[in-house]
Amino acid sequence: MGESKRRQSILGEEYGKEAPMVSWLPITKSQLLTFYRLANRGAWIGIIVALIAWFTIRFLGPWLGLWTVVS
C-alpha cells in the first residue's frame, strides 16, 4: 500500500483538505494569502486615489479656474 493510500485511509474525509493555521481560528493558509493579496491591492488603490485627489485639488482645479488655493 502506498503512502498516499495509507494517509487517505487514516484521515478519511479530511484527506486533501487544508488544515487551519491556528486550531481555534478556522482560516486556512490559502484564505490568509487571498486576504493578504486583496488588502495589498486595496491599499495601493487607496494610495493612487489619494494622489489623484491631491493633484486635482492642488493643481488641476486652480488651473481650470474652478477654485483658488489659499496659502
C-alpha positions in Angstrom: 0.0 0.0 0.0 1.4 3.4 -1.0 1.9 6.3 1.3 -0.9 8.3 -0.2 -3.5 5.5 0.2 -2.4 4.8 3.8 -2.7 8.5 4.6 -6.1 8.6 2.9 -7.4 5.6 4.9 -6.1 7.2 8.2 -7.6 10.7 7.5 -10.8 9.6 5.9 -12.9 12.6 4.8 -10.3 15.1 6.0 -7.9 13.8 3.3 -7.0 16.6 0.9 -8.4 19.4 3.0 -6.2 22.2 4.3 -5.7 22.3 8.0 -6.4 25.6 9.7 -3.4 27.8 10.6 -4.5 28.1 14.2 -6.6 25.4 15.9 -9.1 27.9 17.3 -9.4 30.0 14.1 -11.0 28.3 11.1 -8.9 30.1 8.5 -6.6 28.2 6.1 -3.3 29.3 4.7 -4.8 29.9 1.2 -7.6 32.1 2.7 -5.0 34.2 4.5 -3.0 34.5 1.3 -6.1 35.6 -0.6 -6.9 38.2 2.1 -3.3 39.5 2.1 -3.4 39.9 -1.7 -6.8 41.7 -1.6 -5.7 44.0 1.3 -2.4 44.8 -0.5 -4.3 45.7 -3.8 -6.8 47.8 -1.8 -4.0 49.7 -0.1 -2.4 50.5 -3.5 -5.7 51.6 -4.9 -6.3 53.9 -1.9 -2.8 55.5 -2.4 -3.4 56.1 -6.1 -6.9 57.6 -5.4 -5.4 59.9 -2.7 -2.6 61.1 -5.1 -5.2 61.8 -7.9 -7.4 63.7 -5.5 -4.4 65.7 -4.2 -3.3 66.5 -7.8 -6.8 67.5 -8.7 -7.3 69.8 -5.7 -3.9 71.3 -5.8 -3.2 71.8 -9.5 -6.0 70.8 -11.8 -8.8 72.8 -10.2 -6.9 76.1 -9.9 -5.5 75.7 -13.5 -9.0 75.3 -14.8 -10.2 78.3 -12.8 -12.7 76.2 -10.7 -11.2 77.4 -7.4 -8.2 79.1 -5.9 -5.8 77.6 -3.4 -5.4 79.7 -0.2 -1.9 79.8 1.1 
